[in-house]
Every structure is written in C-alpha cells, then in structure tokens.
Amino acid sequence: MSESELLTGEPLVLDLVNTRPVEGGCRKDLLATPEQLAAWLALQAHRLPEGLAEEMPDEADLAPVRAVRQDAETAVRALLDGDAPPRAALHRLTGAQRAAPPVRALLWDGTAVTAVERREGPLGVRIAALLAEAAADLLTDPAALGRVKQCESDACVMLFLPAHPRRRWCSPTRCGNRARVARYYERHRAEG
C-alpha cells in the first residue's frame, strides 16, 4: 500500500483526517480534486446517508470538507497532546453542523408515514455538516478519544482507533511492513 492510497476503516472523522498522509516528507492532500472526494465518498458509502456518495462533487464542495478536516485534526491532535482544543476549531465545527442540520423528512410509503433524515444545501456543505457531526461524536466520547493513537512510524501522521491494544501502526501493509523490513535489515547489518 502506498502513502497515496486512502486508508479507511477507522471512525469516519479519522478516515477524513487520514486523507493528508506524509509522502516524500510533505503532507499530501488526497482530497485535492472533486474526483478524489467522489472516490473517498464511494469508499465511505456504507456509512453515509443513502445516495450521498452517488452525487458528484464539484470544486466548490472541496473547501467546506477540507475545513472540517483541518478543524477536526487540530482538535483531535490537541487532545492527544493533553491540551485543550482551540476554541476557534470547535466553533467552526459547530458552524459546519449548523450550516446543514439534519431534518426528518416525513414521507408516505403507501402504508405508513416514514421519516428519512436529510440535509439541505450544496453538496459540500451537507458533507461537511455530516463530517463535523462525526467529529463531534468522537470529540465528546472520552472512551474512544482516549484510545486514539498516532502511527508509531516516524514518517507517518495517520491516526487510528486500535481494536487491539498492541496495535502500533496505521496499517500492517503500510507502516507495519516498513518497520519489519527495517528491523530485518538492521539485524542482518549488525550480523555482517
């Protein structure tokens, strides 16, 4: 797995934060184009409201999503460092949720009234609101937040919520393999 491949499977907001890996010593944006955002949404479709991942983002949809990503990362990393998250980041995450609040749309299905949660507004604003809500869920869950870790690889900035307490890397095929290969070469170099 290369650094430019999307890492998924963590809580939604961590998957979002992890769309800025380090590659060649610099942070790379894996949501730099509408097509990349569409690909990420497709990978997350099972966790998104029905139909959201099928909508095609445009250039204007990128800014609100990237703003939520930045504020979520800032808040999570501050808490991981034992610091209070910046008030401005929390305020902007709240504002992102407020920009497209969920509304229960009432529908008749032929036999009963059903309620379907929907958000109104431009696609990027709706996605940002959903992601800001996911950030709020993580930031207000002390048990989950207390388990969030950063990958132990020196060159990696990925965050994850380990299912196993001994997990050390963002991905066994990404940083785990690199660490094992480095240890192997170190052992053999010491022997030679």
PyMOL commands that set and color helices and strands:
alter all, ss='L'
color gray80, all
select helices_A, chain A and resi 12-17+34-43+45-47+52-54+59-80+87-99+123-139+142-145+172-191
alter helices_A, ss='H'
color red, helices_A
select strands_A, chain A and resi 22-23+26-27+103-108+113-118+149-150+159-160
alter strands_A, ss='S'
color yellow, strands_A
deselect
rebuild
show_as cartoon
